[in-house]
């Protein structure tokens, strides 16, 4: 994000045109790099064999489908690992129920507004913000998806942390970047 939008003085602009952001967010290379970063650095379960439950917050349905398509191209051996859950999903509640079960796939839910608020899935270990968010209330609701306590989720250890991968500078926008140093590789 910073590398793409920083100006010649090293400053981030106060605003970014939606067309420029859309071009960056929908870029195949950006999606591949973001997925690779998440898959390599996310909290894992099953003694490091499987990424923990993860929500990718996509910008819209087309973006979610593109993330899903690229995930399947990059990780063909992980069939059923990711799923799109949005208002286009048939039987959305069944898809949410399957994602909510720590013993079932998918491990990654690519969501457009359906998992941002009002969902209680304690097993969620990773949040991926891949869309701009301008509402403080919505942002903190999204972050809240990772704050649920969960006993034994990390190979018998209780959940004490969760990771946020912020590809759109939302944490900085809300002055909420208090965790580990940001990885600037996308």
C-alpha positions in Angstrom: 0.0 0.0 0.0 2.6 2.5 1.1 5.0 1.6 -1.8 2.1 2.1 -4.3 0.6 5.4 -3.1 3.4 7.3 -1.4 4.3 10.6 -3.1 7.7 11.8 -4.2 8.2 13.3 -0.7 7.6 10.0 1.0 4.2 11.1 2.2 0.9 9.2 1.8 -1.8 11.3 0.2 -4.8 12.4 2.3 -7.1 10.6 -0.2 -6.7 8.2 -3.0 -8.9 8.1 -6.1 -11.2 5.1 -6.0 -10.1 4.2 -9.6 -6.4 4.0 -8.4 -7.4 1.9 -5.3 -9.6 -0.4 -7.4 -6.8 -0.9 -9.9 -4.4 -1.9 -7.1 -6.9 -4.0 -5.1 -8.0 -5.9 -8.2 -4.5 -6.4 -9.6 -3.7 -10.2 -9.9 -0.1 -9.6 -8.8 -1.3 -7.8 -5.7 -3.7 -10.6 -4.8 -1.0 -13.3 -5.4 1.5 -11.4 -3.2 -1.2 -10.8 -0.5 -2.2 -14.4 -0.4 1.4 -15.6 -0.3 2.1 -13.2 2.6 -1.0 -14.5 4.5 -0.3 -18.2 3.8 3.4 -17.9 4.9 2.8 -15.7 8.0 -0.7 -16.5 9.4 -1.3 -18.2 12.7 -1.5 -22.0 12.0 -3.1 -25.0 13.7 -2.5 -28.7 13.5 1.1 -28.2 14.5 1.8 -25.8 11.7 0.1 -27.9 9.0 -3.0 -25.8 8.4 -3.7 -22.1 8.5 -6.0 -21.1 11.3 -9.5 -19.9 10.6 -9.1 -16.7 8.5 -11.5 -14.1 7.2 -10.5 -12.1 4.1 -12.6 -9.0 3.9 -13.0 -8.3 0.2 -14.2 -5.1 -1.4 -17.1 -6.6 -3.4 -18.3 -9.8 -5.0 -16.1 -9.5 -8.1 -13.1 -8.9 -5.8 -14.0 -11.9 -3.6 -14.4 -14.2 -6.7 -11.0 -13.0 -8.0 -9.3 -13.7 -4.7 -10.9 -17.2 -4.7 -9.9 -17.9 -8.3 -6.3 -16.9 -7.6 -6.1 -18.8 -4.4 -7.2 -22.0 -6.2 -4.6 -21.3 -8.9 -1.8 -20.8 -6.4 -2.8 -23.5 -4.0 -4.5 -26.3 -6.1 -3.6 -28.9 -3.5 -5.8 -27.1 -0.9 -9.1 -28.0 -2.5 -12.0 -26.8 -0.3 -9.7 -24.7 1.8 -11.2 -21.3 0.9 -14.8 -20.3 0.1 -16.6 -17.1 -0.8 -19.3 -16.1 1.7 -21.4 -13.1 0.6 -24.9 -12.2 -0.4 -24.5 -14.1 -3.7 -23.8 -17.4 -1.8 -26.6 -19.9 -2.0 -27.3 -21.3 1.5 -25.1 -18.6 3.1 -26.0 -19.7 6.6 -24.9 -23.3 5.9 -21.6 -21.9 4.5 -21.2 -19.8 7.7 -22.0 -22.8 9.8 -19.3 -24.9 8.1 -16.8 -22.2 8.4 -17.7 -21.8 12.1 -16.8 -25.5 12.8 -13.2 -25.7 13.8 -13.0 -29.2 12.5 -14.4 -28.5 9.0 -13.2 -26.7 5.9 -13.1 -24.0 4.7 -10.2 -22.5 6.7 -10.5 -19.2 4.8 -13.8 -17.3 4.3 -13.6 -14.6 1.6 -16.4 -12.3 2.7 -18.1 -9.2 1.5 -19.9 -7.6 4.4 -21.4 -10.9 5.7 -18.7 -11.7 8.3 -17.8 -8.1 9.3 -20.3 -7.9 12.2 -22.5 -10.0 14.3 -20.6 -13.3 13.8 -19.2 -15.2 16.8 -16.5 -17.6 15.7 -13.9 -18.0 18.5 -11.6 -20.1 16.3 -10.8 -17.1 14.0 -7.0 -16.5 14.2 -6.4 -14.3 11.2 -8.1 -11.3 9.7 -7.2 -9.9 6.3 -8.4 -6.4 5.5 -8.4 -6.2 1.7 -10.8 -3.3 1.2 -10.9 0.3 2.3 -13.0 0.9 5.5 -14.0 4.4 6.4 -16.4 3.7 9.3 -14.8 3.4 12.7 -17.7 1.3 14.0 -17.4 -1.1 11.1 -13.6 -1.3 11.5 -13.8 -2.2 15.2 -16.5 -4.7 14.5 -14.3 -6.4 11.9 -11.4 -6.4 14.4 -13.8 -7.9 17.0 -14.1 -11.0 14.9 -10.6 -12.0 16.1 -11.0 -11.0 19.8 -13.1 -14.0 20.9 -11.4 -16.2 23.4 -11.0 -19.8 22.3 -9.6 -22.6 24.5 -7.2 -25.1 23.0 -7.4 -23.8 19.4 -3.6 -23.6 19.0 -2.7 -27.3 19.4 -4.0 -27.4 23.0 -3.0 -23.8 23.9 -5.6 -21.2 24.4 -5.9 -18.3 21.9 -3.9 -15.3 23.3 -3.5 -13.4 20.0 -4.8 -13.0 16.5 -3.2 -11.5 13.4 -4.4 -8.7 11.2 -3.1 -8.4 7.7 -4.0 -4.9 6.6 -3.4 -4.4 2.9 -5.3 -1.1 2.6 -3.9 1.0 5.4 -7.1 0.8 7.5 -5.3 0.2 10.8 -3.2 3.3 10.2 -6.2 5.3 9.2 -7.8 4.5 12.6 -4.5 4.8 14.4 -4.8 1.2 15.5 -1.4 -0.2 14.4 -0.2 -1.3 17.8 0.8 -4.8 17.0 3.8 -6.2 15.3 5.7 -4.1 12.8 3.9 -3.9 9.4 5.3 -6.1 6.6 5.7 -3.9 3.5 6.1 -6.5 0.9 3.0 -6.2 -1.2 
